[in-house]
Amino acid sequence: MVTISRGDVVLCDLNPVVGTEQAGVRPVVILQIDRANAVSPHTIIVPFTTKIRRA
């Protein structure tokens, strides 16, 4: 089992999706505190894009 910590950036498979959620393998940042990560089967994450937007 992989140990994850708050602030880590990992690749996550976000399938299956419902509605307009982001899909596929995407980078995510771990927001949940480490104590909760150790005991919970679920983790709070935020996906972000790999695309660079030019102003």
MOCOR-V115058 format. One line per field, one symbol per residue. ss: DSSP state (H for helix, E for strand, - for the rest). phi: phi as a letter, one per 20 degrees, with the letter a starting at -180 (. if undefined). burial: 1 if it has 24 or more other ideal C-beta (glycine too) atoms within 12 Angstrom, else 0. Layout:
ss = ???
phi = ???
burial = ???
This chain:
ss = --------EEEEE-----------EEEEEE---HHHHHH-----EEE--------
phi = .eedcgnfdceceeeedcmdffcnecfcdedffgffffddfdceccfcededeef
burial = 0001000001000000000000000001010000001000001010100000000
